[in-house]
């Protein structure tokens, strides 16, 4: 298996492969990864994939508490500077990252996986929907809203369980998805997440699901082949 050139980051184990996708490598980081280091790593890896010097990669990690601003972020949606704020360079608006949230940064080559941005985002959504089903949670898409949602029992509103924000350079993807496993949901109060006021934020734990980060990691890897290499 190809070795990841990440001398600026701690040595971490690779996840075993559950599906056959010879072009893809999986990596999990146990310590919290500082956001600037993650950005630097992704930028470098995208260049390496473009130059055919490294394989595609799905990187699973957590960040310390922080807010990120996408290319469509409105200054008025940042309510407090409770945590550090970073320009992410991805699409979307403000979002929160922190412990208890599984980040999946996906660096794949769309030259070989279909040069269609909308189809790629749809596949990311399908991947996360399938993984969440494996841990017992039904998430849905909503027209006009980015991310994945869990309808409330009253049917009047939804709560967001996963955010999606991508960037594509020369048809190589980076950034990806964040899924709330058991983060501190009060940390979202410093922003209007994705510019949406009328719906809330939830997590697996808030929904009564006992799945851990490790459980979700396994579900994500098992679901990958159903979407990206059927």
N, C-alpha and C positions, 0 to 999 in steps of 0.2 A: 504494500500500500504506500502511496506517495507520502512523503513527509511534508508537513506544513511548515513553511518558512516563517515562523512567528517568534523569533528570538526575543522580541519585546514583551511577550506574554509568557505566563507560566506554562510548563509542560503539562499537557492534559491528555487523557485517554481518548481514543477514537471509539465511536459506537460500533458495535457489530452490525453487519449488513443484514437486514431482513428481506430485502428485495434485490434482485439483480439489476443493477444500474452501474455498469462498469465505468461510466464517465463521471460518476459522482462520488464524493468523499463526505463523510459525516464527522463532525467534531463537536464535543461538548466541553464547556468551560465550567468548572465548579466554583472558583472564586468569582466575586463580582468583577466585571470587566469595566474599567473606566470608559466613558463614551468616546473621548478623543482617541484612545488606543483602538477602539473598535472601528472608528472611521478610517484611521490610518491603515489598519489591517485590511479592511474591505477594499480601499482604493488600490492598495498594492496587489491584492489577490485578483481584482478585476483586470489589472494590467497583465498579470501573469497568465490568466486564462486567455486573454486576447492574444497574447504572444505564444500560446500553446506550451507554456512552461509549467503549468500547474493544472490539475483537474478541477472540475466544478466542485462546489462545496456548499453544504448546508451546515451552518454554525449555530449551535444552541447554547444560549448563555443567559445571564441576568446582568442588569446594570445596577449601580447604586441609585438612590432616588434622584431624578432629574426630569426636566421638561425638554422636549425637542420641538422645534418649529419647522414645519414643512414649507414648501415654496408658496403655499396659499395662506399661510398663517396671518391672522389679523392682530395687530398689537392690542386691540381692545379685548381680545380673548385671553390674554395673559393677565390674570387678576392679581396675583402676587408673585414676588420673586422668592418664594419659599425654598425653592431648590434651584440649582444651577440651570441655566437655559442655554441650549445649544442649537445653532442652525444645522439642520440635518442634511439639507440638500436633496431630500426625497420629496415626493409629492405629498399633498395633504396639508393639514393645519397643525395645531398644537396637540401634543399627546404627552402622556406620562409614562416613564419607565422606572421600574424599581424592583427590589427583592420580592420574590413570590410571583413574578411575571416571567413567563417563558418567552424569550426573544428567539426568533428563528430568522437568521440572516441567510438569504438564499442567493448564491452567486452561480448562475448557470448561463450557458451560451445559447441564446435564442436562434443563432444560425442553424442549430441542430434540433431545436425544440419548437420551431415555428416563430416567424418574425411577425408576431401579432401581439401588441401590448395588451389589448383588452382580453384576448384569450388567455394570456399569461396570468393576468390578475384574476380572472375567473377561475383558472386552475389553482391558484393559491387559495382562493376561497373554498373551492371544492375539497382541497387537501385538508384544510383546517376543519371543515364541516365533518368530514369522514373521521378525522382523528378525535374530535370531540364526541362523535357518536360512539366511538370505541370505549370512552370513559363514562358514557351514560348521559351526555348532554346534547340536546337538539338545538343547534344554532341555525339561523336563517339569514339570507340576504334580504335587503330592503332596497327597493328602487329609489335612486336618488341619494342614498346614504352609503358611505364607504364603511367597510368593516362587516363584522358578523354580529348578530343580535339574538337575544333570547326574549321571546314575548312574555310580558307579565301575565299573571293569571287573570287579571281583569280585562285583558285584551285591549286596553286603552293606550298602552305605551310599551316600549321595548327597553331592554338594558343591553349595553354593548359588552360583549365578552372577548372580542378580538379586534385589533386594529390592523390595518394594512397600509403600508406606504412603501412605494418602490421607486427606484431610480434605475435607468438603463443607459449605458454608455456603449456605443458601437455594438449594440445588441447583446451586451453582457449585463446581467441584472445584479443589483445589490440592494441593501436594506431588505425589507420583507414583512414579517408579521410579528405581532405581540399578542400573547394569550394570557389572560388573567387566571392564574391558578389560585393563589392566596396572597395577593398583595394587600397593603394597607389602602383601602379604597378612599379613605379621607384625604390621601395625598392628591387626589384628582381635584380637590376644591380650589386649587390655585389657578386652574385654567377652565375654559369652556372647551371640553374635549371635542376636537374636530369641528368646533364651531356650532355644536348642536346642544340646545338648552332644554328641549322638551322631552328628552329621553335620558336614561341614567346609565350607570356603569355597574357591572356585576363581575363575579368571579366564580370559579368552580366551587370554592369553599362557601361563598354566599348562597349558592344554589343548593347546598347540602351535599355536594359531590366530594368524596374523600380522596379522589385521585391526587397523587403527588406529582411533582415535576418529573420524576423518573417515569411514572406511569404515562404521562403525557408524551414524554420523549419517545417512549416505545411506540405509542399510538401514532405519533407523527411519522416515524420511520416505517411502520407497517402500512400506513395509508399512502405513502409516497407512490408506490408502484401502481396503485389503482388509478392514479391521475396522470402521473408524468411518464410512466412507462407501462401502459396497459398492454 
